[in-house]
Amino acid sequence: MTAVDDFDRTSPWESVRAVVAGFGVSGFAAADNLTHLGARVTALDESSSGKEEKAELLEVLGATVRLGEGATATLPDEVDVVVTSPGWRPDSALLAQARARGIPVWGEVELAWRLRDPAHPVPWLAVTGTNGKTTTVQMLDSILRAAGLRSVPVGNVGLPIVEAVMDPTPYDVLAVELSSFQLHYTSSMSAQAAAVLNVAEDHLDWYPSMAEYAADKGRIYEQVQRACIYNVADPATEALVREADVVDGARAVGFTLGMPSVGMLGVVEDILVDRAFIEERQSSAAELCTISDLATDAPHFVANALAAAALARAHGVSQQAVRDGLRAFRPDGHRIAVVGERDGVRWVDDSKATNPHAALASLQAYDSVVWVAGGLAKGARFDDLVETVRDRLRAAVLIGRDAHVVAEALARHAPDVRVITLGSPETGVTDGEDDPMTWVVATAAELAQPGDTVLLAPGCASMDMFANYAARGDAFAAAVRARIG
């Protein structure tokens, strides 16, 4: 058996027998590049749908690919390392067999860190959090590009990290989005700077407890070289910084929507300012941009901008590049996107709000809301959310398998808010309706009054009724357009 504990790009990979568990985007990237390095690779996946062409390509290159039911039930006899896709639970049969046999289990992130080019060790600026990761990483990439740097968003968004680090033309810097699942299988990463945006209930169908979920988020701070960015409004993020073992000289830098203390970024009147990365931080602050420079003034969007700015400033990016990058940035679809306005009612698609924390951030951006919510709750609870925003709620329109979870929280903490649920006797419409969003929009339109926002911020995953959150948002937008023109 080949010991791979100290392996990097220059190691003798031809002596390594690697199993890649999962053959999605990151799994294919891992298998492809390990094969390129000379490793003997076996890729396994329970699904073959849409993977056949890539499987054929890898087999031509010398890898073994096993797809279909039962393919992942048993770990092959001779294995030196398992590279797992991030969604695989640690208690899955294949990974449990690896642990029992003392075989290292890496994620694609761990593999990518080890495969960096020692002649060009590209720095990583890393982001995690329950919500806002993708927006923050894309903001960061926009800022880095405005500074003239060759950057790319990678990881949980965009390009697989292995592909980026193996690019023949090295990048100047990588903007890295990391989920808790990816961090769970990562141990040697040493980011130049890292941010945890927030920690709230999510994925409790995967984690035994919130403490274990938070601990995986905190792994992003381990061995950070320059700055650990935390959210002043979320004490859990600062606690993770305090627990981290960082490189000597690394600093803790907070971001806040209020007036920043020394060592923080924050907001003064309508100006985003830096009191962390300037020499005169004891007595002054550097202007980065104004809130009007951003695509929206929603509080969570401003917070994401501050986190992205902090990461960029830790890398040495100028104030002007921060401003230019944030001015140029526009969020992806289904993130607080206005899809229509008529008769004083605004219709907003935030289908990407797939957990209560994200929905809370979205709801707090509006004063009077007809809330469209529901789907797959993933074990989450809505009591804290409803208690916080009940005075903002005009009504709620609920859909999906776990609509009752939201309805019960509303009944407990906002009993005066009118709630209408798809499939309830009063609607006369069933969950099996071909076009549930037409019913949702019609119902919301009857409930809304001038000055209200009808907000799709489900707080739940979408897969019980839709292919993904984007399909849910598209259906909402199409129904809105059909109704109001």
Beta strands, then each sheet from edge to edge (+ up, - down):
strand 1: 17-21
strand 2: 40-45
strand 3: 64-67
strand 4: 81-84
strand 5: 105-107
strand 6: 124-128
strand 7: 151-155
strand 8: 173-177
strand 9: 193-196
strand 10: 227-231
strand 11: 251-255
strand 12: 264-268
strand 13: 271-274
strand 14: 286-290
strand 15: 337-342
strand 16: 345-349
strand 17: 369-373
strand 18: 393-398
strand 19: 418-421
strand 20: 453-456
sheet 1: 3+ 2+ 1+ 4+ 5+
sheet 2: 7+ 8+ 6+ 9+ 10+ 11+ 12+ 13- 14+
sheet 3: 15+ 16- 20- 17- 18- 19-
end
